[in-house]
Amino acid sequence: MSTIRIEDISHVRFSAPDLDEMERFLASFGLTPFRDGQGRLYGRGTGGAPFLHMTGEGPAGFVALGLRAESPEALEVLARAEGARVEPLSTPGGGSVVRLTDPDGFCIEVVAGQAPVPGEPPAPEAVRNTAAARPRISSRVRVKAGPSRVVRLGHAVLEVSDFRASEAWYKSRFGLLTSDEIEAAPDFAIGAFLRCDRGDRPTDHHTLFLLQGPGGPRYNHAAFEVESLDDLMRGHAHLKGDGRTAAWGVGRHILGSQVFDYWKDPWGHEVEHWTDGDLFTASEPPGKATLADLLGVQWGAVHPMMAQGGR
């Protein structure tokens, strides 16, 4: 049994030497940037969370990963088990936080009780004609140019020094379940896609991916869900036109099945747009996969590590 069960990822937190430049990037990426008057920059999506991305002024770097507990009472349970404190959360939406440090020194901010903000309805999705059915008659598709509309934060990826140690730490505290385990060789696991345990309620294929990489512990990327494939592609065109740095995409993952598009912020931190991912309930058994599955695609751009000649 785990100490508590988290219900989702909450936010990612960074520091950067130029908040104006980060603000311009967040707007181009499809978040709504705003500041709190205390030197902190936030990015909000359309889904009702008070913020998804937070940046304080300082040397460029990843600062913390936020996870959302099921209730403020769950935070009290976690704090007692860890010998930690429940503190007021001095960010938009308020609430409370318990801050923990994982085996590699990553700061994990477990939050609860945040007040939501009014969400925004999604843009109307175009009716699609296919070879099997052609319902759109006398109606044109027109995708308005501009940034993607980020709805929510879906997952984060951390590279760790000891996968099994990190896996045990996160599972024993937060009730995470394995969706797919990555094996570098038979019976030699180096990572896993972990999802929330929400019983019969479907949840994303992964909320956290832990990978034992050769470069030691580091932030790998955070992934933000957008409204649709059209929305993802218009965001791709917008970021390209804005001179932003592409990292990988567009393509469809094998594990998780998402359509993806990766970009880099001005300091090289990767952030992903995605849509159309797999959903599982708690009863879905764990799978096993290979590095080729992890880095491969069902269609689209191959991972830079697998591209021949750098192409």
C-alpha positions as MATLAB code, in Angstrom:
seq = 'MSTIRIEDISHVRFSAPDLDEMERFLASFGLTPFRDGQGRLYGRGTGGAPFLHMTGEGPAGFVALGLRAESPEALEVLARAEGARVEPLSTPGGGSVVRLTDPDGFCIEVVAGQAPVPGEPPAPEAVRNTAAARPRISSRVRVKAGPSRVVRLGHAVLEVSDFRASEAWYKSRFGLLTSDEIEAAPDFAIGAFLRCDRGDRPTDHHTLFLLQGPGGPRYNHAAFEVESLDDLMRGHAHLKGDGRTAAWGVGRHILGSQVFDYWKDPWGHEVEHWTDGDLFTASEPPGKATLADLLGVQWGAVHPMMAQGGR';
ca = [
       0.000    0.000    0.000;
       1.207    3.485   -0.803;
       1.098    6.393    1.621;
      -1.381    8.347   -0.552;
      -2.615    8.324   -4.142;
      -2.026   11.290   -6.375;
      -4.683   12.135   -8.944;
      -2.578   13.993  -11.528;
       0.494   16.049  -12.240;
       0.141   19.680  -11.166;
       2.976   21.850  -12.505;
       6.613   22.179  -13.416;
       8.815   24.906  -11.969;
      11.924   26.500  -13.455;
      14.257   29.413  -12.957;
      15.477   31.618  -15.800;
      17.659   34.735  -16.070;
      15.188   36.596  -18.312;
      11.502   36.379  -17.417;
      10.535   38.602  -20.353;
      12.013   36.101  -22.803;
      10.360   33.190  -21.019;
       7.051   35.044  -21.134;
       7.361   35.457  -24.893;
       8.112   31.757  -25.265;
       5.165   30.650  -23.110;
       2.800   32.767  -25.206;
       4.211   31.315  -28.428;
       3.895   27.790  -26.989;
       0.206   28.310  -26.235;
       0.094   29.058  -22.517;
      -1.357   32.248  -21.065;
       1.489   33.972  -19.192;
       0.932   36.176  -16.144;
       2.907   37.405  -13.139;
       2.116   37.591   -9.439;
       3.926   40.817   -8.535;
       6.535   38.885   -6.550;
       8.953   38.228   -9.388;
       7.341   34.968  -10.497;
       6.035   34.162  -13.965;
       3.278   31.610  -14.580;
       1.745   29.871  -17.564;
      -1.925   28.868  -17.464;
      -3.863   26.555  -19.782;
      -7.541   26.523  -20.700;
      -8.492   23.590  -18.452;
      -9.099   25.418  -15.167;
      -5.862   24.770  -13.234;
      -4.515   27.990  -11.658;
      -1.139   27.432  -13.376;
       0.826   24.701  -15.128;
       4.270   26.287  -15.569;
       6.102   28.527  -13.124;
       9.381   30.421  -13.491;
      11.363   32.404  -10.940;
      14.289   34.652  -11.754;
      17.721   33.040  -11.411;
      20.182   30.791  -13.218;
      18.498   28.697  -15.900;
      17.389   25.352  -14.534;
      14.649   22.934  -13.508;
      13.497   23.553   -9.935;
      10.567   21.282   -9.029;
       7.878   18.868  -10.176;
       4.362   19.337   -8.836;
       1.929   16.468   -8.189;
      -1.694   16.862   -7.081;
      -3.001   14.867   -4.116;
      -6.621   13.760   -3.878;
      -7.394   16.008   -0.887;
      -5.866   18.259    1.784;
      -6.378   15.359    4.213;
      -4.079   13.238    2.044;
      -1.377   15.882    2.445;
      -1.642   15.557    6.219;
      -1.175   11.794    5.928;
       1.841   12.260    3.657;
       3.413   14.865    5.922;
       3.117   12.647    8.998;
       4.610    9.663    7.166;
       7.533   11.696    5.839;
       8.207   13.873    8.854;
       7.460   16.872    6.659;
       5.291   19.965    7.029;
       2.090   20.999    5.308;
       2.663   24.593    4.231;
       0.425   27.227    2.643;
       0.937   27.394   -1.102;
       1.778   31.022   -1.916;
       0.916   30.755   -5.600;
      -2.219   31.527   -7.633;
      -5.072   29.289   -6.495;
      -3.732   28.966   -2.957;
      -4.002   25.574   -1.327;
      -1.341   23.632    0.558;
       1.903   21.867   -0.295;
       4.214   19.198    1.108;
       7.727   19.398   -0.309;
       9.774   16.200   -0.546;
      13.161   15.352   -2.028;
      13.412   12.218   -4.167;
      16.462    9.901   -4.246;
      18.200   12.050   -6.884;
      17.555   15.355   -5.157;
      14.591   16.456   -7.278;
      12.143   18.658   -5.377;
       8.639   17.172   -5.467;
       5.835   19.566   -4.533;
       2.663   17.680   -3.616;
      -0.274   20.101   -3.645;
      -3.954   20.008   -2.730;
      -6.839   22.396   -2.205;
      -6.036   24.760   -5.064;
      -8.958   26.881   -6.235;
      -9.636   26.379   -9.952;
     -10.017   29.265  -12.353;
     -12.761   29.461  -14.997;
     -11.844   27.187  -17.881;
     -12.296   27.979  -21.539;
     -14.417   25.844  -23.864;
     -12.483   24.129  -26.647;
     -12.690   25.508  -30.141;
     -15.293   23.684  -32.269;
     -13.709   20.656  -33.902;
     -14.120   20.415  -37.651;
     -16.293   17.567  -38.889;
     -13.991   15.170  -40.727;
     -14.594   13.479  -44.044;
     -13.009   10.057  -44.495;
     -13.205    7.407  -47.163;
     -15.732    5.568  -44.972;
     -17.968    8.530  -44.153;
     -18.336   12.014  -45.646;
     -20.597   14.035  -43.350;
     -19.080   17.465  -44.084;
     -20.984   18.853  -47.056;
     -20.939   22.459  -48.262;
     -18.658   23.355  -45.333;
     -14.974   24.288  -45.502;
     -12.222   23.579  -42.972;
     -10.363   26.736  -41.961;
      -7.776   26.439  -39.180;
      -7.046   29.871  -37.759;
      -3.334   30.683  -37.534;
      -1.814   31.175  -34.095;
      -0.393   29.297  -31.121;
      -1.787   25.975  -29.938;
      -4.306   26.122  -27.105;
      -2.697   24.244  -24.230;
      -5.360   22.649  -22.046;
      -3.426   20.928  -19.265;
      -0.117   19.436  -18.188;
      -0.128   15.701  -18.893;
       3.191   14.267  -17.747;
       6.862   14.836  -17.002;
       9.975   12.751  -17.625;
      12.889   12.560  -15.195;
      16.191   10.822  -15.853;
      17.398    9.105  -12.695;
      20.550    7.441  -11.399;
      18.918    4.201  -10.181;
      15.596    3.338  -11.799;
      14.504    0.688   -9.298;
      15.281    2.921   -6.317;
      13.347    5.834   -7.823;
      10.465    3.605   -8.899;
      10.111    2.254   -5.359;
      10.245    5.764   -3.881;
       7.477    7.158   -6.104;
       5.235    4.089   -5.981;
       5.412    3.690   -2.205;
       4.394    7.308   -1.625;
       2.004    8.128   -4.453;
       0.371    4.867   -5.568;
       1.618    4.994   -9.144;
       1.040    2.014  -11.453;
       3.239    0.731  -14.270;
       1.809    1.036  -17.763;
       4.924   -0.045  -19.680;
       8.356   -1.023  -18.384;
      11.384   -0.408  -20.622;
      13.947   -3.193  -20.853;
      17.429   -2.603  -22.247;
      17.820   -6.402  -22.287;
      15.576   -9.259  -21.151;
      14.793   -8.849  -17.443;
      16.927   -5.669  -17.234;
      14.618   -2.699  -16.784;
      15.918    0.852  -17.080;
      12.643    2.791  -16.913;
       8.890    2.773  -16.750;
       5.851    4.808  -17.699;
       3.864    5.300  -14.490;
       0.207    6.358  -14.251;
      -2.083    7.395  -11.424;
      -4.231    4.811   -9.672;
      -7.758    6.206   -9.952;
      -9.595    2.901   -9.777;
     -12.219    2.569  -12.500;
     -11.715    6.133  -13.666;
      -9.554    6.213  -16.824;
      -6.282    8.120  -16.559;
      -3.408    8.967  -18.900;
      -1.051    6.167  -19.948;
       1.600    7.996  -17.945;
       1.857   10.886  -15.531;
       5.536   10.298  -14.797;
       8.218    8.510  -16.797;
      11.415    7.531  -14.992;
      14.443    6.596  -17.096;
      17.902    5.555  -15.965;
      20.023    7.498  -18.439;
      23.786    7.570  -19.009;
      24.083   11.276  -18.208;
      22.948   11.107  -14.600;
      19.870   12.695  -13.023;
      18.245   15.491  -14.998;
      14.942   16.909  -16.206;
      14.074   15.489  -19.614;
      10.783   17.125  -20.631;
       7.257   18.106  -19.658;
       4.267   17.425  -21.912;
       1.218   19.654  -22.361;
      -2.041   18.435  -23.867;
      -3.518   20.549  -26.671;
      -7.029   20.489  -28.075;
      -6.683   18.396  -31.221;
      -4.462   17.356  -34.100;
      -5.338   20.530  -36.013;
      -4.477   22.561  -32.920;
      -1.143   20.774  -32.521;
      -0.253   21.355  -36.175;
      -1.174   25.036  -36.130;
       1.002   25.374  -33.026;
       3.843   23.690  -34.881;
       3.540   26.185  -37.716;
       3.349   29.091  -35.273;
       6.435   28.041  -33.281;
       8.380   27.458  -36.484;
       7.383   30.870  -37.800;
       8.394   32.430  -34.484;
      11.903   31.038  -34.871;
      11.666   28.617  -31.951;
      13.894   25.542  -31.655;
      12.278   22.246  -32.651;
      13.426   19.097  -30.812;
      11.392   16.180  -32.236;
       8.189   15.807  -34.192;
       5.616   15.699  -35.492;
       4.897   11.977  -35.049;
       2.861    9.364  -33.192;
       4.447    7.543  -30.260;
       4.298    3.763  -29.904;
       4.064    3.787  -26.088;
       1.130    5.947  -25.040;
       0.095    6.449  -28.683;
       0.157   10.266  -28.464;
       0.642   12.478  -31.458;
       3.637   14.552  -30.312;
       5.626   17.675  -31.097;
       8.673   18.627  -28.969;
      10.245   22.085  -28.688;
      12.929   23.748  -26.580;
      12.508   26.845  -24.470;
      15.170   29.600  -24.732;
      17.423   27.736  -22.265;
      17.112   24.303  -23.823;
      14.426   22.749  -21.600;
      12.225   20.477  -23.709;
       8.458   20.877  -23.647;
       5.998   18.822  -25.655;
       2.626   19.363  -27.262;
       0.543   16.170  -27.465;
      -2.942   14.974  -28.277;
      -4.862   11.682  -28.583;
      -3.128    9.613  -25.889;
      -4.086    6.238  -24.411;
      -6.264    6.048  -21.279;
      -6.194    3.134  -18.814;
      -8.046    2.167  -15.666;
      -6.245    0.632  -12.713;
      -7.058   -2.884  -13.940;
      -4.863   -2.592  -17.050;
      -1.882   -4.955  -16.589;
       1.661   -3.612  -17.027;
       3.426   -4.164  -20.321;
       7.061   -4.623  -21.291;
       8.730   -2.717  -24.092;
      12.134   -2.131  -25.653;
      14.272    0.912  -26.308;
      13.199    0.645  -29.936;
       9.574    0.957  -28.797;
      10.494    3.949  -26.634;
      12.329    5.869  -29.346;
      10.349    4.589  -32.318;
       7.299    6.081  -33.959;
       4.195    4.685  -35.632;
       4.552    7.465  -38.185;
       6.416   10.742  -38.461;
       9.820   12.033  -37.466;
      12.155    9.459  -35.932;
      13.902   10.319  -32.681;
      17.136   12.294  -33.249;
      19.098    9.505  -31.513;
      17.856    7.026  -34.140;
      18.149    9.266  -37.168;
      20.922    8.211  -39.513;
      23.389   10.917  -40.378;
      21.602   13.281  -38.003;
      18.570   13.520  -40.284;
];
